[in-house]
């Protein structure tokens, strides 16, 4: 009877350990998925920031050209 009880207890402990290992593996897999999604979102945000910075630089260059044309037009008008 004692041997049967010990075997039952050992079997239950092994089963519980296997169950906990699977739970830990599932939790780890879920957290890795969340981490991968967050990394993808950060990469997409960095790409969007880079695109906006490029647009801003282009607009600043166009603004400078227009300012120069305006100054040139003013100078021509003044000379005439």
N, CA, C and O of each residue as an XYZ file, in Angstrom:
320
protein
N       0.824     -1.193      0.000
C       0.000      0.000      0.000
C       0.870      1.259      0.000
O       0.589      2.229     -0.703
N       1.943      1.214      0.817
C       2.827      2.371      0.903
C       3.519      2.590     -0.448
O       3.668      3.725     -0.903
N       3.941      1.480     -1.084
C       4.600      1.600     -2.394
C       3.630      2.161     -3.431
O       4.024      2.989     -4.252
N       2.387      1.731     -3.409
C       1.377      2.255     -4.332
C       1.147      3.738     -4.100
O       1.044      4.520     -5.045
N       1.067      4.115     -2.826
C       0.875      5.532     -2.493
C       2.054      6.371     -2.976
O       1.866      7.452     -3.533
N       3.284      5.865     -2.758
C       4.480      6.593     -3.200
C       4.538      6.702     -4.723
O       4.908      7.742     -5.268
N       4.170      5.621     -5.396
C       4.151      5.657     -6.869
C       3.103      6.648     -7.371
O       3.353      7.387     -8.323
N       1.952      6.665     -6.747
C       0.907      7.615     -7.120
C       1.383      9.051     -6.908
O       1.200      9.909     -7.771
N       1.993      9.303     -5.752
C       2.496     10.645     -5.452
C       3.587     11.041     -6.461
O       3.595     12.173     -6.945
N       4.500     10.124     -6.779
C       5.567     10.396     -7.745
C       4.978     10.682     -9.124
O       5.407     11.604     -9.818
N       3.998      9.883     -9.503
C       3.332     10.112    -10.796
C       2.637     11.462    -10.847
O       2.700     12.163    -11.857
N       1.973     11.823     -9.750
C       1.306     13.122     -9.699
C       2.320     14.265     -9.772
O       2.074     15.275    -10.431
N       3.450     14.104     -9.099
C       4.490     15.144     -9.138
C       5.065     15.295    -10.550
O       5.282     16.409    -11.025
N       5.306     14.173    -11.205
C       5.826     14.231    -12.580
C       4.822     14.896    -13.505
O       5.186     15.733    -14.331
N       3.561     14.524    -13.365
C       2.511     15.135    -14.187
C       2.403     16.626    -13.943
O       2.266     17.410    -14.882
N       2.465     17.020    -12.669
C       2.385     18.433    -12.326
C       3.579     19.198    -12.909
O       3.429     20.315    -13.406
N       4.772     18.579    -12.840
C       5.966     19.221    -13.393
C       5.839     19.402    -14.903
O       6.190     20.452    -15.441
N       5.335     18.374    -15.581
C       5.136     18.468    -17.036
C       4.123     19.564    -17.352
O       4.318     20.347    -18.283
N       3.039     19.618    -16.573
C       2.024     20.646    -16.792
C       2.602     22.045    -16.587
O       2.309     22.953    -17.365
N       3.411     22.226    -15.559
C       4.021     23.531    -15.295
C       5.013     23.904    -16.398
O       5.089     25.066    -16.798
N       5.773     22.922    -16.889
C       6.709     23.193    -17.988
C       5.969     23.655    -19.233
O       6.411     24.584    -19.909
N       4.844     23.014    -19.543
C       4.051     23.425    -20.706
C       3.462     24.817    -20.501
O       3.432     25.626    -21.429
N       2.999     25.093    -19.301
C       2.441     26.421    -19.009
C       3.522     27.481    -19.167
O       3.272     28.550    -19.724
N       4.716     27.188    -18.680
C       5.832     28.133    -18.797
C       6.205     28.344    -20.272
O       6.461     29.470    -20.699
N       6.230     27.255    -21.037
C       6.564     27.351    -22.463
C       5.523     28.176    -23.213
O       5.877     29.004    -24.053
N       4.237     27.956    -22.915
C       3.175     28.730    -23.565
C       3.278     30.210    -23.214
O       3.142     31.074    -24.081
N       3.518     30.493    -21.945
C       3.648     31.893    -21.524
C       4.839     32.546    -22.214
O       4.753     33.691    -22.660
N       5.949     31.819    -22.303
C       7.142     32.341    -22.964
C       6.858     32.606    -24.445
O       7.264     33.636    -24.981
N       6.164     31.679    -25.100
C       5.829     31.837    -26.518
C       4.928     33.062    -26.731
O       5.119     33.824    -27.679
N       3.947     33.241    -25.842
C       3.060     34.403    -25.945
C       3.833     35.709    -25.766
O       3.623     36.668    -26.509
N       4.722     35.739    -24.783
C       5.504     36.953    -24.541
C       6.454     37.239    -25.704
O       6.677     38.399    -26.050
N       7.013     36.192    -26.308
C       7.879     36.395    -27.475
C       7.080     36.959    -28.648
O       7.579     37.798    -29.397
N       5.835     36.496    -28.806
C       4.972     37.041    -29.854
C       4.672     38.510    -29.636
O       4.713     39.306    -30.574
N       4.370     38.870    -28.391
C       4.101     40.272    -28.061
C       5.344     41.120    -28.305
O       5.253     42.226    -28.839
N       6.504     40.602    -27.914
C       7.760     41.315    -28.135
C       8.020     41.526    -29.619
O       8.432     42.611    -30.030
N       7.783     40.498    -30.421
C       7.991     40.621    -31.875
C       7.059     41.672    -32.470
O       7.472     42.455    -33.324
N       5.795     41.692    -32.019
C       4.858     42.712    -32.512
C       5.309     44.105    -32.123
O       5.226     45.033    -32.928
N       5.791     44.263    -30.887
C       6.262     45.570    -30.431
C       7.474     46.022    -31.243
O       7.579     47.195    -31.601
N       8.381     45.103    -31.530
C       9.559     45.446    -32.339
C       9.128     45.866    -33.735
O       9.679     46.816    -34.292
N       8.149     45.170    -34.308
C       7.643     45.549    -35.631
C       6.999     46.931    -35.605
O       7.177     47.724    -36.530
N       6.250     47.215    -34.540
C       5.618     48.528    -34.426
C       6.668     49.625    -34.277
O       6.517     50.705    -34.848
N       7.721     49.361    -33.522
C       8.796     50.342    -33.356
C       9.490     50.580    -34.691
O       9.786     51.723    -35.039
N       9.750     49.517    -35.440
C      10.393     49.659    -36.748
C       9.508     50.466    -37.692
O      10.006     51.329    -38.415
N       8.195     50.195    -37.695
C       7.272     50.945    -38.551
C       7.235     52.414    -38.146
O       7.177     53.295    -39.004
N       7.268     52.679    -36.845
C       7.265     54.061    -36.370
C       8.540     54.779    -36.781
O       8.500     55.942    -37.181
N       9.678     54.087    -36.683
C      10.943     54.688    -37.122
C      10.916     54.996    -38.610
O      11.404     56.043    -39.035
N      10.346     54.092    -39.409
C      10.238     54.332    -40.850
C       9.358     55.554    -41.135
O       9.682     56.374    -41.994
N       8.243     55.665    -40.405
C       7.340     56.800    -40.590
C       8.030     58.104    -40.192
O       7.868     59.123    -40.863
N       8.792     58.076    -39.111
C       9.526     59.269    -38.668
C      10.537     59.673    -39.730
O      10.676     60.855    -40.044
N      11.247     58.685    -40.286
C      12.236     58.965    -41.333
C      11.554     59.599    -42.543
O      12.067     60.557    -43.120
N      10.394     59.059    -42.924
C       9.646     59.609    -44.055
C       9.216     61.049    -43.781
O       9.328     61.908    -44.656
N       8.724     61.315    -42.572
C       8.297     62.674    -42.223
C       9.484     63.636    -42.186
O       9.358     64.793    -42.586
N      10.632     63.162    -41.709
C      11.825     64.018    -41.696
C      12.271     64.349    -43.118
O      12.682     65.476    -43.391
N      12.192     63.378    -44.020
C      12.543     63.636    -45.415
C      11.581     64.644    -46.045
O      12.003     65.557    -46.755
N      10.274     64.469    -45.777
C       9.280     65.424    -46.287
C       9.546     66.823    -45.736
O       9.452     67.811    -46.464
N       9.875     66.902    -44.460
C      10.154     68.185    -43.822
C      11.373     68.851    -44.462
O      11.378     70.060    -44.697
N      12.396     68.058    -44.737
C      13.596     68.603    -45.367
C      13.291     69.112    -46.783
O      13.773     70.173    -47.181
N      12.491     68.353    -47.537
C      12.107     68.787    -48.886
C      11.314     70.092    -48.834
O      11.542     71.003    -49.630
N      10.382     70.168    -47.890
C       9.584     71.390    -47.754
C      10.450     72.581    -47.342
O      10.233     73.701    -47.804
N      11.418     72.338    -46.484
C      12.316     73.421    -46.080
C      13.135     73.909    -47.277
O      13.350     75.112    -47.431
N      13.589     72.986    -48.121
C      14.333     73.378    -49.319
C      13.459     74.163    -50.290
O      13.891     75.177    -50.839
N      12.220     73.692    -50.503
C      11.295     74.419    -51.376
C      11.005     75.810    -50.813
O      10.948     76.788    -51.559
N      10.825     75.892    -49.510
C      10.554     77.166    -48.857
C      11.719     78.142    -49.064
O      11.513     79.327    -49.324
N      12.935     77.624    -48.944
C      14.124     78.453    -49.158
C      14.187     78.949    -50.608
O      14.513     80.109    -50.857
N      13.873     78.063    -51.562
C      13.878     78.468    -52.976
C      12.828     79.549    -53.233
O      13.096     80.534    -53.922
N      11.637     79.358    -52.678
C      10.576     80.351    -52.865
C      10.947     81.680    -52.223
O      10.662     82.742    -52.777
N      11.576     81.624    -51.065
C      12.024     82.849    -50.413
C      13.036     83.574    -51.286
O      12.985     84.796    -51.424
N      13.960     82.812    -51.876
C      14.979     83.417    -52.732
C      14.344     84.030    -53.981
O      14.728     85.120    -54.406
N      13.346     83.307    -54.583
C      12.645     83.869    -55.742
C      11.933     85.163    -55.363
O      11.925     86.124    -56.132
N      11.343     85.179    -54.188
C      10.647     86.372    -53.729
C      11.621     87.538    -53.540
O      11.333     88.668    -53.934
N      12.762     87.253    -52.941
C      13.765     88.302    -52.767
C      14.287     88.800    -54.107
O      14.495     89.999    -54.294
N      14.500     87.865    -55.050
C      14.956     88.253    -56.390
C      13.907     89.116    -57.085
O      14.242     90.111    -57.728
N      12.624     88.728    -56.953
C      11.538     89.516    -57.556
C      11.443     90.895    -56.936
O      11.209     91.878    -57.638
N      11.623     90.977    -55.636
C      11.604     92.251    -54.960
C      12.742     93.143    -55.455
O      12.557     94.336    -55.694
N      13.925     92.537    -55.603
C      15.097     93.288    -56.069
C      14.892     93.782    -57.503
O      15.240     94.915    -57.834
N      14.316     92.906    -58.359
C      14.035     93.315    -59.742
C      13.044     94.462    -59.764
O      13.229     95.439    -60.489
N      11.993     94.343    -58.969
C      10.977     95.401    -58.898
C      11.574     96.708    -58.388
O      11.219     97.788    -58.859
N      12.458     96.602    -57.449
C      13.102     97.780    -56.903
C      14.011     98.450    -57.933
O      14.081     99.675    -58.022
N      14.705     97.614    -58.708
C      15.612     98.153    -59.736
C      14.849     98.789    -60.888
O      15.320     99.748    -61.498
N      13.659     98.247    -61.185
C      12.862     98.793    -62.288
C      12.261    100.085    -61.834
O      11.544    100.734    -62.595
